[in-house]
Amino acid sequence: MHDHDTTSERLASYADVLAGELPGTWTSSHLPADAKDDLAELTDRIWDLDLVAASLAEHPLQQAAVLSRPDGAQLAVLDRHDERDGFLVAAVAPRALPDEAYRAVAEPNGIALADDPFLGAEQVAGDLLTRYDRALAQVRHNALDGLQPSQADRIVLTWQQDGSVATAPVDDRADSILVAHGFIQDPLSGIYRLGGDDTQAQARALREIGPQLETIGIGTGLQHPAARSAPTSTPASVPPAPAGTRHPAARGR
């Protein structure tokens, strides 16, 4: 087996194990060297201004693995170009959200992982994933007027001007309950909407999901849109973009 093949197989295998060890449901897909367009698009969406951005500046992607969660969250696993074994993992910015949604949101910068994927999963879950979920909630809040961020143990449902109800859960345990009661998820932004065309069906769904979510330890809140201001976050001093964005002002904090 050629060295390139060995490296590719090693990355794909590591990412598969990592996906299985992270909290929630994650799937892994490998982007080989000949997937040039996909690698370029992934580079543009890397949400980082630190370790991973510096690596990409010197070492353009030759391969990567993408871990995907049903709510639209994605992580990229990349080769680590230093003297240590292991990989880099970075948050990936959702495709569907407007550039303005990223302003005033601190980048969930990536981290270096140990060569052991089980230890690597602990590193991701204890650090990057927490910061990434917080940042995702913030940009989704910014993307949709008045959509308030949910927490892992509480889903906030917000009335929209068109009569629908929208929410962006942090914990994917709630996904099946929302879908079973008529919510439709935008697969790219991760935002769920319950239409208001049938107000009786909408009211019944909202009544029923509360007790079902409570059985798995998730509370609910229903509210009208608030003034559009970002949730508590670390303020940024400059408006930078994710690591590979070709237009630097596109996704600023």
C-alpha positions in Angstrom: 0.0 0.0 0.0 1.3 3.4 -0.9 2.0 5.9 1.8 -0.7 8.2 0.5 -3.2 5.3 0.7 -2.1 4.5 4.2 -2.5 8.1 5.4 -5.9 8.3 3.8 -7.1 5.1 5.4 -5.7 6.2 8.8 -7.6 9.5 8.7 -10.8 7.8 7.6 -10.6 5.1 10.3 -9.8 7.7 13.0 -12.8 9.8 11.9 -15.1 6.8 11.9 -14.2 5.9 15.5 -14.3 9.6 16.6 -17.9 9.9 15.2 -19.0 6.9 17.1 -17.6 8.2 20.4 -18.9 11.7 20.4 -22.1 12.5 22.3 -25.2 12.5 20.1 -25.4 11.0 16.7 -22.6 11.6 14.2 -21.8 10.2 10.8 -18.4 10.3 9.1 -17.6 10.8 5.4 -14.1 11.0 3.8 -13.1 13.5 1.2 -10.1 12.1 -0.8 -7.5 14.1 -2.7 -9.5 14.0 -6.0 -12.6 15.6 -4.4 -11.0 19.0 -5.1 -14.3 21.0 -5.3 -15.5 19.5 -2.0 -12.2 20.2 -0.3 -12.2 23.8 -1.5 -15.8 24.3 -0.3 -14.9 22.8 3.0 -11.9 25.0 3.4 -14.1 28.1 2.9 -16.4 26.9 5.7 -13.7 26.1 8.3 -14.7 28.3 11.3 -11.4 29.1 12.8 -8.9 31.9 13.2 -6.2 30.1 15.2 -4.5 26.7 15.0 -6.4 25.3 12.0 -6.4 28.5 10.1 -2.6 28.7 10.5 -2.2 25.1 9.3 -4.4 25.6 6.2 -2.4 28.7 5.3 0.7 26.6 4.8 -0.9 23.2 4.0 -4.0 23.3 1.7 -6.3 20.4 2.2 -5.3 17.2 0.4 -7.9 15.2 2.2 -10.3 15.5 5.1 -13.1 13.7 7.0 -16.4 15.5 7.7 -18.4 14.5 10.8 -22.1 15.4 10.5 -24.9 15.6 13.1 -28.6 15.5 12.2 -29.1 19.2 13.3 -26.7 20.4 10.6 -23.6 20.7 12.8 -20.3 19.5 11.2 -16.8 19.0 12.3 -13.8 18.6 9.9 -10.9 16.2 10.8 -7.7 17.2 9.1 -4.1 16.0 8.9 -1.8 17.4 11.5 1.4 18.8 9.9 3.8 18.8 12.8 6.2 16.5 14.6 3.4 14.9 16.6 1.0 12.1 15.7 -2.7 12.9 15.7 -5.1 15.2 13.8 -6.7 18.6 13.9 -10.4 19.0 14.3 -12.3 22.2 13.3 -15.9 23.4 13.5 -17.6 24.0 10.1 -19.8 27.0 9.5 -23.3 26.1 8.2 -23.9 26.8 4.5 -27.4 28.3 4.8 -26.9 31.1 7.2 -26.2 34.7 6.0 -22.8 36.2 6.5 -24.3 38.8 8.8 -25.3 36.1 11.3 -21.7 35.5 12.2 -20.9 39.0 13.3 -20.2 39.4 17.0 -19.9 35.6 17.4 -16.6 34.3 18.6 -15.1 31.6 16.3 -15.1 28.1 17.9 -11.5 27.6 17.0 -10.3 24.0 16.4 -8.0 21.9 18.5 -5.2 19.3 18.0 -6.2 15.8 18.8 -4.2 12.9 20.3 -3.5 9.9 18.1 -6.0 7.9 20.1 -9.5 8.6 18.8 -11.1 7.6 22.1 -9.0 10.3 23.9 -9.7 12.6 20.9 -13.4 12.2 21.4 -13.0 13.3 25.1 -11.0 16.3 23.9 -13.7 17.3 21.4 -16.6 16.8 23.7 -15.0 18.6 26.6 -13.9 21.6 24.7 -14.6 22.3 21.0 -18.1 20.8 20.9 -19.3 23.0 23.8 -17.9 26.1 22.2 -19.3 25.1 18.8 -22.8 24.4 20.0 -22.8 27.8 21.8 -21.6 29.6 18.6 -24.2 27.7 16.5 -27.0 28.8 18.8 -25.8 32.4 18.5 -25.6 32.5 14.7 -29.0 30.8 14.3 -30.3 33.5 16.7 -28.8 36.2 14.5 -30.1 34.5 11.3 -33.7 34.5 12.2 -35.4 37.6 13.7 -36.2 36.9 17.4 -35.2 33.3 17.4 -33.9 32.8 20.9 -31.1 30.2 21.6 -31.9 26.9 23.2 -29.8 25.2 25.7 -29.0 21.5 26.1 -31.7 21.0 28.7 -34.2 23.6 27.4 -35.8 24.2 24.0 -37.0 27.7 23.3 -39.8 28.0 20.8 -40.4 31.4 19.2 -43.4 32.7 17.4 -42.6 34.1 14.0 -44.4 36.9 12.2 -45.9 34.5 9.6 -47.6 32.5 12.4 -45.1 29.7 12.4 -43.0 28.6 15.4 -39.3 28.2 15.1 -36.6 26.7 17.3 -32.9 25.6 17.0 -32.4 22.8 19.5 -28.9 22.2 20.8 -29.5 18.6 21.9 -30.4 16.2 19.0 -32.4 14.0 21.4 -35.3 16.4 20.7 -35.2 16.0 16.9 -37.5 13.0 16.6 -40.1 14.5 18.9 -40.2 17.7 17.0 -40.5 16.0 13.6 -43.2 13.7 14.9 -45.3 16.7 15.7 -45.0 18.5 12.4 -41.8 20.5 12.7 -39.7 20.6 9.5 -36.0 21.1 9.8 -33.9 23.1 7.4 -31.0 20.5 6.9 -28.4 23.2 6.4 -29.2 25.8 9.1 -30.6 23.2 11.6 -33.6 25.5 12.4 -37.0 23.7 12.9 -40.3 25.3 11.9 -43.9 24.4 12.7 -46.3 26.0 10.2 -49.3 28.0 11.4 -51.7 27.3 8.5 -53.7 24.9 10.8 -53.8 26.7 14.1 -55.6 23.9 15.9 -53.0 21.3 14.8 -50.2 23.7 15.7 -51.7 24.3 19.2 -52.1 20.5 19.7 -48.5 19.9 18.7 -47.2 22.5 21.1 -49.2 21.1 24.0 -48.0 17.6 23.3 -44.3 18.1 22.8 -43.8 19.6 26.3 -44.5 16.5 28.3 -42.6 14.3 25.8 -39.5 16.4 26.0 -39.7 16.5 29.8 -39.5 12.7 29.9 -36.0 12.9 28.4 -35.0 15.8 30.7 -35.6 18.7 28.3 -37.7 21.7 29.3 -39.5 24.0 26.9 -40.3 27.7 26.6 -42.6 29.5 24.2 -42.2 33.2 23.6 -42.7 36.0 21.1 -39.7 37.4 19.3 -37.4 39.5 21.4 -35.3 42.4 20.3 -32.6 41.2 18.0 -29.4 41.0 20.1 -26.9 38.3 20.3 -26.8 36.1 23.4 -23.9 36.5 25.8 -20.7 35.9 24.0 -17.1 36.9 23.9 -17.0 40.2 22.0 -14.6 40.3 19.1 -12.3 43.2 18.4 -12.2 42.7 14.6 -14.5 41.2 12.0 -12.5 38.2 10.7 -13.8 35.3 8.6 -13.5 31.5 8.8 -10.2 30.2 7.8 -10.7 29.5 4.1 -13.2 32.1 3.2 -12.1 33.8 0.0 -13.9 37.1 0.9 -12.4 38.1 4.3 -15.5 40.1 5.4 -17.9 37.3 4.6 -18.3 35.7 8.0 -17.0 38.1 10.6 -17.4 37.8 14.3 
